Amino acid sequence: MGTDVSVVRVFTDAAGNYGNHLGVADAGAVVQADRQPLATQLGYAETIFVDIPASGSMTAHARIFTPSVELPFAGHPTVGLAWWLKNQGTPIRTLQVPAGVIEVGYQDDVTTVRSRADWAPEFMFHELASPDDVTSADPDDYPDDVAHYIWAWIDEPRGHMRSRMFGGALGVVEDEATGSAAVRMTDILSRDLTITQGKGSVIHTWWSAEGWVTVGGRVVDDGTVRVDRP
């Protein structure tokens, strides 16, 4: 038995480079019991399963899985799915995930989602002295009992930071671009941010005093893979 999975890269730079791979699968083609094994087999930081909305519908329902656990909310899968649906000709205004209802926005080449900051998974945050310290950090120095987010300012007045995320607790040694961590970081610092993460991915966030954070970025299509399953 095989399953077709669309692959996109989320939070690329302006030239379409870098970004975090995401698998997008039709929930109607994969029963609930097979979703975690499929996400594990794919090995992406997350795979999202969507109930494909009918033509003209402005909302969709989805579930998110890392290689080891299901998440009630995550940033890069929801941004990636919102872009993918628009690319398929079915743009949406809201997305329902287990954590709640997410507002979706399309701004030129940037796709955004707006969520509650406390929907994001917990992270251990570590501010380092410089961007070079972030770049040279060794994931083995951070135990995999929790997800670790390391960061340093590139330009503090402009809200530009450098970061990496080590997610052994989520089944991901290092995540290239982590929208949910950006949401948490934005809420902690109470300001809009531009984050360069991993090898060069770019995440934008906008803070709200009411506890909402908008996260967004660019997305590109990497085609389709067919996954053989038992």
Backbone as CSV, one residue per row, in Angstrom:
resi,resn,N_x,N_y,N_z,CA_x,CA_y,CA_z,C_x,C_y,C_z
1,MET,0.845,-1.192,0.000,0.000,0.000,0.000,0.880,1.242,0.000
2,GLY,0.528,2.242,-0.816,1.315,3.454,-0.873,0.471,4.691,-0.607
3,THR,1.111,5.710,-0.081,0.444,6.979,0.202,1.228,8.102,-0.444
4,ASP,0.543,8.957,-1.199,1.185,10.136,-1.775,1.208,11.262,-0.744
5,VAL,2.387,11.814,-0.527,2.571,12.900,0.435,3.200,14.081,-0.285
6,SER,2.542,15.230,-0.229,3.115,16.454,-0.771,4.181,16.971,0.192
7,VAL,5.244,17.516,-0.359,6.351,18.022,0.457,6.561,19.495,0.140
8,VAL,6.567,20.316,1.175,6.874,21.740,1.029,7.988,22.098,1.994
9,ARG,8.655,23.219,1.709,9.627,23.769,2.655,9.085,25.091,3.173
10,VAL,9.063,25.204,4.485,8.423,26.331,5.157,9.482,27.219,5.819
11,PHE,9.291,28.527,5.726,10.206,29.537,6.267,11.510,29.591,5.472
12,THR,11.395,29.598,4.142,12.586,29.783,3.319,13.046,31.238,3.399
13,ASP,14.219,31.488,2.854,14.638,32.876,2.707,13.976,33.472,1.464
14,ALA,14.275,34.721,1.146,13.592,35.397,0.043,13.867,34.749,-1.303
15,ALA,14.970,34.029,-1.416,15.322,33.364,-2.666,14.765,31.941,-2.756
16,GLY,14.037,31.511,-1.730,13.488,30.156,-1.736,14.444,29.091,-1.241
17,ASN,15.522,29.509,-0.596,16.488,28.553,-0.056,16.166,28.207,1.401
18,TYR,16.735,27.117,1.873,16.582,26.644,3.246,15.118,26.288,3.518
19,GLY,14.625,26.525,4.703,13.263,26.136,5.039,13.203,24.742,5.634
20,ASN,12.091,24.474,6.320,11.885,23.216,7.043,10.911,22.335,6.268
21,HIS,11.331,21.123,5.957,10.470,20.215,5.205,9.218,19.847,6.007
22,LEU,8.113,19.758,5.291,6.828,19.364,5.866,6.142,18.400,4.915
23,GLY,5.636,17.296,5.474,4.804,16.398,4.701,3.337,16.765,4.884
24,VAL,2.593,16.830,3.775,1.164,17.129,3.806,0.424,15.939,3.213
25,ALA,-0.439,15.313,4.011,-1.156,14.128,3.569,-2.654,14.317,3.729
26,ASP,-3.400,13.713,2.830,-4.858,13.715,2.888,-5.298,12.804,4.030
27,ALA,-5.936,13.379,5.048,-6.368,12.573,6.200,-7.339,11.485,5.784
28,GLY,-8.098,11.707,4.719,-9.044,10.705,4.264,-8.385,9.472,3.693
29,ALA,-7.081,9.566,3.364,-6.364,8.430,2.793,-5.535,7.674,3.824
30,VAL,-5.488,8.184,5.067,-4.663,7.558,6.111,-5.483,7.477,7.392
31,VAL,-5.800,6.285,7.843,-6.593,6.146,9.061,-5.755,6.607,10.252
32,GLN,-6.446,6.959,11.340,-5.787,7.533,12.507,-4.635,6.666,13.000
33,ALA,-4.830,5.353,13.046,-3.807,4.452,13.592,-2.536,4.438,12.756
34,ASP,-2.636,4.830,11.491,-1.464,4.793,10.602,-0.733,6.124,10.516
35,ARG,-1.257,7.169,11.139,-0.663,8.491,10.947,0.684,8.639,11.661
36,GLN,0.762,8.193,12.905,2.057,8.278,13.591,3.117,7.422,12.907
37,PRO,2.824,6.175,12.539,3.844,5.403,11.807,4.278,6.055,10.505
38,LEU,3.346,6.685,9.789,3.716,7.346,8.543,4.620,8.538,8.812
39,ALA,4.283,9.332,9.830,5.129,10.476,10.183,6.525,10.018,10.599
40,THR,6.587,8.916,11.328,7.877,8.354,11.741,8.671,7.906,10.531
41,GLN,7.999,7.242,9.600,8.664,6.750,8.394,9.195,7.898,7.546
42,LEU,8.420,8.962,7.415,8.873,10.113,6.635,10.075,10.792,7.282
43,GLY,10.038,10.957,8.605,11.166,11.531,9.323,11.278,13.032,9.275
44,TYR,10.296,13.736,8.708,10.328,15.192,8.736,10.053,15.684,10.154
45,ALA,10.403,16.929,10.421,10.134,17.472,11.749,8.656,17.343,12.084
46,GLU,7.787,17.582,11.102,6.354,17.335,11.269,5.732,16.890,9.956
47,THR,4.665,16.129,10.095,3.782,15.770,8.990,2.371,16.165,9.414
48,ILE,1.626,16.778,8.505,0.274,17.238,8.840,-0.739,16.505,7.975
49,PHE,-1.818,16.067,8.597,-2.887,15.333,7.922,-4.115,16.232,7.897
50,VAL,-4.615,16.520,6.697,-5.689,17.502,6.536,-6.913,16.859,5.916
51,ASP,-8.076,17.220,6.468,-9.335,16.903,5.806,-9.500,17.934,4.694
52,ILE,-9.319,17.503,3.473,-9.329,18.429,2.348,-10.659,19.173,2.303
53,PRO,-10.640,20.512,2.368,-11.900,21.264,2.368,-12.578,21.226,1.001
54,ALA,-13.903,21.281,1.025,-14.659,21.345,-0.223,-14.408,22.682,-0.906
55,SER,-14.592,22.706,-2.210,-14.429,23.944,-2.959,-15.335,25.029,-2.387
56,GLY,-14.754,26.191,-2.113,-15.516,27.302,-1.556,-15.516,27.369,-0.048
57,SER,-15.084,26.284,0.629,-15.003,26.310,2.088,-13.832,27.175,2.519
58,MET,-13.978,27.905,3.602,-12.926,28.803,4.066,-12.257,28.298,5.337
59,THR,-12.494,27.016,5.683,-11.844,26.439,6.863,-11.422,25.012,6.567
60,ALA,-10.466,24.515,7.355,-9.991,23.140,7.218,-9.670,22.599,8.601
61,HIS,-9.646,21.262,8.720,-9.295,20.584,9.961,-8.025,19.761,9.726
62,ALA,-7.117,19.756,10.718,-5.851,19.057,10.534,-5.316,18.530,11.863
63,ARG,-4.441,17.515,11.760,-3.721,16.946,12.903,-2.235,16.917,12.563
64,ILE,-1.389,17.127,13.572,0.044,17.313,13.375,0.835,16.253,14.137
65,PHE,1.818,15.639,13.471,2.651,14.619,14.099,4.128,14.892,13.832
66,THR,4.961,14.799,14.887,6.407,14.721,14.736,6.744,13.242,14.494
67,PRO,8.027,12.889,14.326,8.344,11.467,14.184,8.006,10.615,15.403
68,SER,7.718,11.264,16.564,7.470,10.464,17.770,6.173,10.782,18.502
69,VAL,5.594,11.980,18.308,4.392,12.354,19.075,3.452,13.199,18.219
70,GLU,2.170,13.244,18.645,1.222,14.175,18.052,1.269,15.481,18.837
71,LEU,1.178,16.599,18.127,1.185,17.926,18.753,-0.167,18.598,18.553
72,PRO,-0.667,19.294,19.570,-1.928,20.017,19.403,-1.794,21.238,18.493
73,PHE,-0.583,21.793,18.408,-0.313,22.945,17.545,1.175,22.975,17.225
74,ALA,1.503,23.428,16.042,2.890,23.732,15.681,2.862,24.775,14.579
75,GLY,3.920,25.569,14.486,3.931,26.691,13.571,4.213,26.330,12.132
76,HIS,5.302,25.608,11.887,5.668,25.390,10.490,4.676,24.499,9.756
77,PRO,4.021,23.511,10.411,3.005,22.739,9.694,1.759,23.543,9.334
78,THR,1.328,24.432,10.220,0.112,25.196,9.942,0.362,26.257,8.868
79,VAL,1.514,26.913,8.921,1.874,27.856,7.860,2.000,27.120,6.525
80,GLY,2.705,25.987,6.548,2.905,25.218,5.321,1.608,24.709,4.729
81,LEU,0.714,24.206,5.588,-0.567,23.704,5.092,-1.411,24.831,4.519
82,ALA,-1.456,25.976,5.197,-2.244,27.103,4.699,-1.762,27.513,3.311
83,TRP,-0.444,27.562,3.129,0.104,27.899,1.806,-0.248,26.820,0.792
84,TRP,-0.091,25.547,1.175,-0.356,24.430,0.256,-1.802,24.437,-0.213
85,LEU,-2.743,24.698,0.697,-4.150,24.742,0.308,-4.398,25.871,-0.696
86,LYS,-3.802,27.031,-0.454,-3.961,28.125,-1.420,-3.358,27.731,-2.762
87,ASN,-2.197,27.071,-2.721,-1.541,26.649,-3.955,-2.375,25.627,-4.721
88,GLN,-3.222,24.882,-3.996,-4.125,23.903,-4.613,-5.421,24.540,-5.103
89,GLY,-5.592,25.840,-4.837,-6.787,26.534,-5.266,-7.883,26.608,-4.225
90,THR,-7.554,26.257,-2.971,-8.550,26.307,-1.892,-8.000,27.090,-0.702
91,PRO,-7.764,28.402,-0.850,-7.284,29.201,0.283,-8.306,29.196,1.407
92,ILE,-7.812,29.297,2.631,-8.692,29.251,3.805,-8.486,30.492,4.656
93,ARG,-9.452,30.733,5.535,-9.347,31.834,6.496,-9.048,31.319,7.900
94,THR,-9.494,30.093,8.198,-9.246,29.503,9.516,-8.822,28.048,9.362
95,LEU,-8.073,27.589,10.349,-7.614,26.207,10.401,-7.871,25.670,11.800
96,GLN,-8.586,24.552,11.878,-8.892,23.933,13.169,-7.881,22.835,13.447
97,VAL,-7.121,22.975,14.548,-6.224,21.936,15.046,-6.656,21.612,16.472
98,PRO,-6.152,20.530,17.072,-6.615,20.177,18.419,-6.494,21.299,19.444
99,ALA,-5.530,22.191,19.302,-5.366,23.275,20.276,-6.458,24.325,20.164
100,GLY,-7.015,24.513,18.959,-8.022,25.551,18.779,-8.103,26.003,17.333
101,VAL,-8.739,27.134,17.121,-8.949,27.670,15.778,-7.882,28.730,15.487
102,ILE,-7.223,28.570,14.359,-6.131,29.451,13.945,-6.614,30.338,12.809
103,GLU,-6.301,31.614,12.897,-6.616,32.545,11.818,-5.486,32.535,10.796
104,VAL,-5.837,32.418,9.523,-4.860,32.325,8.432,-4.854,33.625,7.636
105,GLY,-3.665,34.049,7.215,-3.551,35.239,6.390,-2.577,35.028,5.246
106,TYR,-2.811,35.719,4.131,-1.931,35.674,2.963,-1.534,37.101,2.624
107,GLN,-0.232,37.388,2.744,0.276,38.742,2.521,1.390,38.668,1.484
108,ASP,1.047,38.925,0.223,2.018,38.809,-0.874,2.610,37.391,-0.865
109,ASP,3.924,37.264,-0.643,4.538,35.939,-0.664,4.719,35.349,0.741
110,VAL,4.113,35.968,1.740,4.214,35.477,3.119,2.856,34.940,3.578
111,THR,2.860,33.717,4.077,1.662,33.100,4.657,1.771,33.175,6.170
112,THR,0.673,33.533,6.856,0.712,33.700,8.301,-0.380,32.885,8.986
113,VAL,-0.117,32.527,10.236,-1.134,31.949,11.112,-1.078,32.686,12.443
114,ARG,-2.246,32.851,13.070,-2.348,33.579,14.343,-2.883,32.627,15.399
115,SER,-2.116,32.441,16.474,-2.477,31.463,17.499,-2.227,32.032,18.886
116,ARG,-2.719,31.345,19.885,-2.401,31.674,21.260,-0.985,31.204,21.567
117,ALA,-0.234,32.020,22.279,1.148,31.664,22.596,1.219,30.397,23.433
118,ASP,0.234,30.199,24.328,0.307,29.030,25.212,-0.112,27.733,24.529
119,TRP,-0.489,27.778,23.254,-0.743,26.541,22.508,0.554,25.850,22.108
120,ALA,1.647,26.601,22.025,2.916,26.052,21.562,3.504,25.104,22.603
121,PRO,4.257,24.094,22.150,4.938,23.206,23.102,5.899,23.983,23.995
122,GLU,6.295,23.375,25.084,7.255,23.998,25.991,8.678,23.837,25.446
123,PHE,9.488,24.845,25.638,10.896,24.822,25.245,11.746,25.333,26.401
124,MET,12.981,24.857,26.471,13.974,25.433,27.364,14.772,26.443,26.547
125,PHE,14.699,27.725,26.935,15.346,28.785,26.164,16.713,29.123,26.754
126,HIS,17.706,29.306,25.869,19.066,29.616,26.291,19.569,30.801,25.462
127,GLU,19.767,31.960,26.100,20.349,33.094,25.385,21.862,32.982,25.428
128,LEU,22.504,32.989,24.259,23.951,32.911,24.169,24.521,34.295,23.884
129,ALA,25.844,34.393,23.963,26.481,35.712,23.908,26.494,36.313,22.513
130,SER,26.521,35.470,21.461,26.663,36.008,20.109,26.064,35.045,19.092
131,PRO,25.756,35.539,17.889,25.295,34.642,16.834,26.309,33.547,16.504
132,ASP,27.592,33.854,16.583,28.615,32.841,16.316,28.539,31.705,17.323
133,ASP,28.240,32.029,18.582,28.089,30.989,19.591,26.910,30.077,19.260
134,VAL,25.838,30.651,18.717,24.691,29.841,18.306,25.087,28.920,17.160
135,THR,25.773,29.477,16.174,26.167,28.700,14.995,27.080,27.542,15.361
136,SER,27.980,27.749,16.302,28.976,26.723,16.644,28.509,25.763,17.734
137,ALA,27.317,25.946,18.279,26.844,25.095,19.378,26.722,23.637,18.932
138,ASP,26.981,22.727,19.864,26.913,21.293,19.613,25.618,20.735,20.218
139,PRO,24.732,20.151,19.410,23.485,19.592,19.963,23.716,18.579,21.073
140,ASP,24.859,17.889,21.046,25.138,16.877,22.076,25.311,17.488,23.458
141,ASP,25.519,18.797,23.520,25.668,19.466,24.811,24.321,19.755,25.476
142,TYR,23.229,19.452,24.767,21.890,19.738,25.283,21.109,18.431,25.391
143,PRO,20.800,17.981,26.614,20.128,16.690,26.785,18.765,16.663,26.114
144,ASP,18.355,15.453,25.694,17.121,15.335,24.923,15.886,15.098,25.785
145,ASP,15.957,15.483,27.073,14.777,15.332,27.933,13.741,16.410,27.654
146,VAL,14.199,17.549,27.106,13.295,18.628,26.711,13.791,19.186,25.379
147,ALA,12.967,20.001,24.734,13.394,20.689,23.519,14.129,21.966,23.901
148,HIS,15.312,22.175,23.325,16.156,23.320,23.668,16.204,24.307,22.511
149,TYR,16.007,25.581,22.834,16.046,26.658,21.840,17.139,27.612,22.254
150,ILE,18.176,27.711,21.424,19.284,28.604,21.733,19.221,29.807,20.780
151,TRP,19.590,30.979,21.315,19.436,32.178,20.495,20.374,33.280,20.950
152,ALA,20.586,34.247,20.053,21.365,35.450,20.367,20.896,36.555,19.432
153,TRP,21.054,37.778,19.889,20.666,38.913,19.051,21.661,39.114,17.917
154,ILE,21.143,39.332,16.719,21.921,39.864,15.607,21.841,41.385,15.620
155,ASP,20.618,41.892,15.801,20.365,43.334,15.859,19.169,43.531,16.795
156,GLU,19.451,43.761,18.081,18.372,43.851,19.066,17.399,44.994,18.788
157,PRO,17.852,46.207,18.448,16.878,47.278,18.199,15.889,46.938,17.086
158,ARG,16.325,46.167,16.094,15.449,45.811,14.982,14.727,44.478,15.204
159,GLY,14.991,43.817,16.332,14.317,42.563,16.642,14.766,41.394,15.805
160,HIS,16.018,41.406,15.351,16.551,40.332,14.508,17.433,39.430,15.353
161,MET,17.104,38.140,15.390,17.882,37.205,16.201,18.315,35.985,15.391
162,ARG,19.308,35.302,15.907,19.835,34.052,15.352,19.449,32.940,16.314
163,SER,19.001,31.786,15.791,18.574,30.712,16.691,18.807,29.339,16.085
164,ARG,18.757,28.332,16.964,18.706,26.913,16.577,17.827,26.203,17.595
165,MET,17.272,25.047,17.196,16.426,24.274,18.118,16.824,22.809,18.069
166,PHE,17.118,22.251,19.240,17.470,20.847,19.377,16.293,20.131,20.025
167,GLY,15.657,19.225,19.270,14.381,18.665,19.701,14.374,17.171,19.900
168,GLY,15.396,16.635,20.560,15.417,15.196,20.795,14.171,14.692,21.490
169,ALA,13.598,15.511,22.367,12.384,15.105,23.082,11.201,14.947,22.141
170,LEU,11.265,15.561,20.955,10.196,15.458,19.967,10.563,14.519,18.828
171,GLY,11.706,13.844,18.950,12.147,12.936,17.906,12.888,13.628,16.774
172,VAL,13.365,14.864,17.008,14.054,15.646,15.987,15.381,16.130,16.581
173,VAL,16.492,15.654,16.036,17.792,16.043,16.591,17.968,17.557,16.521
174,GLU,17.765,18.130,15.309,17.767,19.583,15.157,16.710,19.970,14.146
175,ASP,15.919,20.962,14.492,14.853,21.455,13.633,15.370,22.660,12.858
176,GLU,15.140,22.665,11.553,15.651,23.764,10.729,14.919,25.071,10.983
177,ALA,13.610,25.018,11.229,12.843,26.252,11.468,11.632,25.903,12.319
178,THR,11.498,26.532,13.484,10.509,26.128,14.475,9.546,27.272,14.758
179,GLY,8.379,27.219,14.118,7.418,28.299,14.280,6.865,28.411,15.680
180,SER,6.613,27.266,16.333,6.035,27.315,17.676,7.018,27.894,18.687
181,ALA,8.312,27.609,18.532,9.311,28.223,19.412,9.392,29.724,19.163
182,ALA,9.250,30.128,17.906,9.222,31.564,17.594,8.024,32.235,18.245
183,VAL,6.887,31.528,18.284,5.702,32.064,18.964,5.981,32.271,20.445
184,ARG,6.546,31.261,21.094,6.888,31.381,22.519,7.883,32.515,22.765
185,MET,8.920,32.586,21.916,9.950,33.601,22.087,9.352,34.998,21.938
186,THR,8.460,35.146,20.965,7.809,36.441,20.746,6.980,36.859,21.956
187,ASP,6.292,35.901,22.550,5.482,36.205,23.726,6.362,36.557,24.930
188,ILE,7.456,35.842,25.096,8.367,36.113,26.210,8.953,37.524,26.098
189,LEU,9.386,37.885,24.897,10.036,39.184,24.698,9.038,40.308,24.455
190,SER,7.789,39.949,24.157,6.707,40.926,23.937,7.057,41.936,22.845
191,ARG,7.487,41.396,21.690,7.835,42.257,20.573,7.854,41.452,19.284
192,ASP,7.712,42.150,18.155,7.827,41.513,16.851,9.278,41.082,16.627
193,LEU,9.444,39.984,15.873,10.785,39.438,15.655,10.978,39.016,14.204
194,THR,12.226,39.061,13.769,12.678,38.356,12.567,13.769,37.406,13.021
195,ILE,13.561,36.124,12.758,14.451,35.086,13.293,15.111,34.336,12.136
196,THR,16.433,34.301,12.166,17.183,33.442,11.250,17.552,32.187,12.015
197,GLN,16.998,31.060,11.584,17.204,29.808,12.322,17.891,28.776,11.433
198,GLY,18.546,27.828,12.105,19.157,26.706,11.392,20.233,27.176,10.438
199,LYS,20.161,26.688,9.189,21.173,27.015,8.197,20.899,28.332,7.487
200,GLY,19.676,28.870,7.645,19.374,30.131,6.985,17.898,30.383,6.777
201,SER,17.049,29.628,7.465,15.608,29.822,7.360,15.208,31.141,8.028
202,VAL,14.085,31.725,7.562,13.665,33.039,8.055,12.215,32.977,8.519
203,ILE,11.982,33.371,9.781,10.664,33.376,10.399,10.340,34.798,10.848
204,HIS,9.113,35.243,10.546,8.646,36.552,11.003,7.525,36.354,12.018
205,THR,7.525,37.179,13.066,6.447,37.123,14.063,5.962,38.517,14.407
206,TRP,4.703,38.562,14.855,4.076,39.806,15.280,3.365,39.552,16.607
207,TRP,3.676,40.363,17.604,3.186,40.168,18.969,1.919,40.963,19.217
208,SER,1.027,40.395,20.032,-0.168,41.094,20.487,-0.234,41.020,22.002
209,ALA,-0.583,42.123,22.636,-0.668,42.171,24.097,-1.800,41.305,24.631
210,GLU,-2.713,40.894,23.772,-3.840,40.058,24.205,-3.501,38.573,24.245
211,GLY,-2.234,38.212,24.051,-1.823,36.818,24.133,-1.804,36.077,22.811
212,TRP,-2.037,36.810,21.716,-1.980,36.213,20.393,-0.645,36.537,19.740
213,VAL,-0.124,35.587,18.965,1.094,35.815,18.193,0.838,35.341,16.761
214,THR,1.226,36.171,15.805,1.171,35.790,14.392,2.565,35.387,13.945
215,VAL,2.659,34.236,13.269,3.938,33.760,12.758,3.771,33.491,11.269
216,GLY,4.788,33.839,10.500,4.655,33.651,9.065,5.980,33.588,8.351
217,GLY,5.887,33.206,7.078,7.074,33.139,6.248,6.744,32.650,4.858
218,ARG,7.783,32.462,4.082,7.647,31.996,2.710,7.666,30.472,2.663
219,VAL,6.998,29.921,1.644,6.903,28.478,1.471,7.146,28.143,0.007
220,VAL,7.822,27.022,-0.264,8.008,26.555,-1.635,7.604,25.083,-1.726
221,ASP,7.247,24.675,-2.932,6.791,23.309,-3.210,7.979,22.446,-3.599
222,ASP,8.133,21.306,-2.931,9.195,20.361,-3.268,8.654,19.086,-3.910
223,GLY,7.410,19.120,-4.393,6.885,17.978,-5.123,6.172,16.970,-4.233
224,THR,6.086,15.744,-4.710,5.356,14.673,-4.032,6.220,13.449,-3.896
225,VAL,6.117,12.782,-2.757,6.779,11.491,-2.558,5.716,10.425,-2.328
226,ARG,5.995,9.224,-2.761,5.082,8.113,-2.498,5.705,7.227,-1.451
227,VAL,4.985,7.030,-0.366,5.484,6.267,0.774,4.816,4.904,0.773
228,ASP,5.614,3.859,0.700,5.074,2.495,0.780,4.870,2.121,2.234
229,ARG,3.700,1.612,2.536,3.375,1.218,3.913,2.974,-0.245,3.935
230,PRO,3.211,-0.926,5.079,2.828,-2.346,5.194,1.347,-2.545,4.936
